Amino acid sequence: MAAHRGVHPHQAGTVLLMGGEHDQSQTDSDGNDIAGVRLPDVTVPLATYTGWALRRGAQANDGCEAAGQFIPFARTLADRANGDPRPSVAERYKTFGDYHRKIVRAVEEMVEDRLLLCEDVEAQLTRLMQAGLARGVPGPEGGILPAVQLPKQCRDKKDHHDEDDDDDDDDDD
């Protein structure tokens, strides 16, 4: 995976809603981990995603600490008046087209890096479009989601396989 696609440690922020002194990963300004595979959900975020959940009181040490958290961004600037430093969904994605271009590129990068199969692209893009709309990304013009276009490397692969549908290893003996 290319290093330029992630956030560099010198740009790291702190984990939102974290209290006390705990060992923690380096995070970006949204509180998402920098290390590891950055899935499209993290590359084009609608929330802070953690691999842990701090708990206190009766819930402390109940075994759910590693279950993770989904801490959604506010939908609008007005909604984040509670002091949340993370930009809202509306501030991040002015139009559906803006959000759509970013999720398509994030999925293409996953395919390029061989971290996502071509056969999973359509389901991932559909899921990401629906998640964006559910979290406050403006709807597409005309109200209809765009058709999913496979990345070039998936189209090339499909075309290559369509040329030779038999399994005879091309031996004409």
C-alpha positions as CSV (number, residue, x, y, z in Angstrom):
1,M,0.0,0.0,0.0
2,A,1.4,3.4,-1.0
3,A,2.5,5.6,2.0
4,H,1.1,8.7,0.3
5,R,-2.5,7.5,0.7
6,G,-2.4,7.5,4.5
7,V,-2.0,10.4,6.9
8,H,1.6,10.8,8.1
9,P,2.3,10.7,11.8
10,H,3.3,14.3,12.0
11,Q,-0.3,15.2,11.0
12,A,-1.8,13.0,13.7
13,G,-4.5,14.3,16.0
14,T,-5.7,12.9,19.3
15,V,-8.4,10.3,19.9
16,L,-11.7,12.1,20.4
17,L,-13.6,11.3,23.6
18,M,-10.7,9.5,25.1
19,G,-10.1,10.1,28.8
20,G,-7.2,9.4,31.0
21,E,-3.7,8.2,30.1
22,H,-3.9,5.2,27.9
23,D,-1.7,3.6,25.3
24,Q,-3.1,4.6,22.0
25,S,-2.3,4.4,18.3
26,Q,-1.4,7.4,16.2
27,T,-4.6,8.9,14.8
28,D,-5.6,11.4,12.2
29,S,-7.5,14.6,12.9
30,D,-10.7,12.6,13.0
31,G,-9.5,10.1,15.6
32,N,-9.1,7.3,13.1
33,D,-6.0,5.1,13.3
34,I,-3.3,5.9,10.9
35,A,-1.6,2.5,11.0
36,G,-2.9,-0.5,9.0
37,V,-5.1,-0.8,6.0
38,R,-7.2,2.3,5.6
39,L,-10.6,1.1,4.4
40,P,-12.8,3.4,2.3
41,D,-14.9,4.0,5.4
42,V,-11.8,5.6,7.0
43,T,-10.3,7.2,3.9
44,V,-13.7,8.9,3.1
45,P,-15.0,9.0,6.7
46,L,-18.5,9.6,8.0
47,A,-17.4,8.9,11.6
48,T,-14.6,8.0,13.8
49,Y,-14.0,4.3,13.9
50,T,-12.1,2.7,16.8
51,G,-10.9,-0.8,17.4
52,W,-11.6,-0.4,21.1
53,A,-14.2,1.0,23.4
54,L,-13.4,2.7,26.7
55,R,-15.9,1.8,29.3
56,R,-16.3,2.7,33.0
57,G,-18.5,2.0,35.9
58,A,-20.5,-1.3,35.9
59,Q,-19.5,-1.9,32.2
60,A,-15.7,-1.6,32.8
61,N,-13.8,-4.7,32.1
62,D,-16.9,-6.6,30.9
63,G,-15.0,-8.0,27.9
64,C,-16.5,-5.5,25.3
65,E,-13.5,-3.2,25.3
66,A,-12.2,-4.6,22.0
67,A,-15.6,-4.3,20.3
68,G,-14.8,-0.9,18.8
69,Q,-16.9,2.2,18.4
70,F,-18.6,4.1,15.7
71,I,-18.7,7.8,16.6
72,P,-20.6,9.6,13.8
73,F,-19.8,13.1,12.6
74,A,-22.5,15.7,13.0
75,R,-24.5,16.2,9.9
76,T,-24.1,20.0,9.7
77,L,-22.0,22.7,11.3
78,A,-25.0,23.7,13.5
79,D,-25.3,20.1,14.7
80,R,-21.7,20.1,15.9
81,A,-22.2,23.1,18.2
82,N,-21.5,20.7,21.1
83,G,-17.8,21.4,20.6
84,D,-16.9,18.5,18.4
85,P,-13.7,19.5,16.6
86,R,-14.3,17.2,13.7
87,P,-15.9,18.8,10.6
88,S,-19.5,17.8,9.9
89,V,-20.6,15.7,6.9
90,A,-21.9,18.8,5.2
91,E,-18.6,20.6,5.7
92,R,-16.7,17.6,4.2
93,Y,-18.9,16.7,1.3
94,K,-20.6,19.7,-0.3
95,T,-22.3,17.6,-3.0
96,F,-23.0,14.0,-3.7
97,G,-20.6,14.2,-6.6
98,D,-17.8,15.2,-4.3
99,Y,-18.5,12.3,-2.0
100,H,-19.0,9.9,-4.8
101,R,-15.7,10.7,-6.5
102,K,-13.8,10.2,-3.2
103,I,-15.4,6.8,-2.5
104,V,-14.8,5.6,-6.0
105,R,-11.1,6.6,-5.8
106,A,-10.8,5.0,-2.3
107,V,-12.3,1.7,-3.7
108,E,-10.1,1.9,-6.8
109,E,-7.0,2.2,-4.6
110,M,-8.0,-0.8,-2.6
111,V,-8.3,-2.8,-5.8
112,E,-5.0,-1.4,-7.1
113,D,-3.3,-2.5,-3.8
114,R,-4.9,-5.9,-4.2
115,L,-6.8,-5.4,-0.9
116,L,-10.3,-5.6,-2.5
117,L,-11.5,-8.1,-5.1
118,C,-13.2,-6.8,-8.3
119,E,-16.2,-9.0,-7.5
120,D,-16.7,-6.9,-4.3
121,V,-16.5,-3.5,-5.8
122,E,-20.2,-3.1,-6.7
123,A,-21.4,-4.1,-3.2
124,Q,-18.9,-1.8,-1.5
125,L,-19.7,1.3,-3.6
126,T,-23.4,0.7,-3.2
127,R,-23.0,0.3,0.6
128,L,-20.8,3.5,0.8
129,M,-23.3,5.5,-1.3
130,Q,-26.2,4.4,0.9
131,A,-24.2,5.1,4.1
132,G,-23.3,8.6,2.9
133,L,-26.9,9.4,2.2
134,A,-28.0,8.0,5.6
135,R,-25.3,10.2,7.4
136,G,-26.2,13.4,5.6
137,V,-24.3,13.6,2.3
138,P,-26.6,15.6,-0.1
139,G,-28.6,13.4,-2.5
140,P,-27.5,13.1,-6.1
141,E,-29.0,15.4,-8.7
142,G,-32.2,13.9,-9.9
143,G,-32.4,11.7,-6.8
144,I,-31.0,8.6,-8.6
145,L,-27.8,7.0,-7.5
146,P,-25.2,6.6,-10.3
147,A,-24.6,3.2,-11.8
148,V,-21.5,1.5,-10.4
149,Q,-18.6,1.6,-12.8
150,L,-15.9,-1.1,-12.3
151,P,-12.3,0.2,-12.0
152,K,-10.3,-0.1,-15.2
153,Q,-8.2,-3.0,-13.8
154,C,-11.5,-4.9,-13.1
155,R,-12.9,-4.2,-16.6
156,D,-9.5,-5.3,-18.2
157,K,-9.6,-8.5,-16.1
158,K,-13.2,-9.2,-17.1
159,D,-12.4,-8.6,-20.8
160,H,-9.4,-10.9,-20.6
161,H,-11.5,-13.7,-19.1
162,D,-14.3,-13.2,-21.6
163,E,-11.9,-13.8,-24.5
164,D,-11.2,-17.3,-23.3
165,D,-14.1,-18.9,-21.5
166,D,-12.9,-22.5,-21.9
167,D,-10.6,-24.1,-19.4
168,D,-8.4,-26.0,-21.8
169,D,-5.2,-24.1,-21.2
170,D,-5.3,-23.0,-24.8
171,D,-3.9,-26.3,-26.0
172,D,-5.5,-27.0,-29.4
173,D,-4.1,-30.6,-29.6
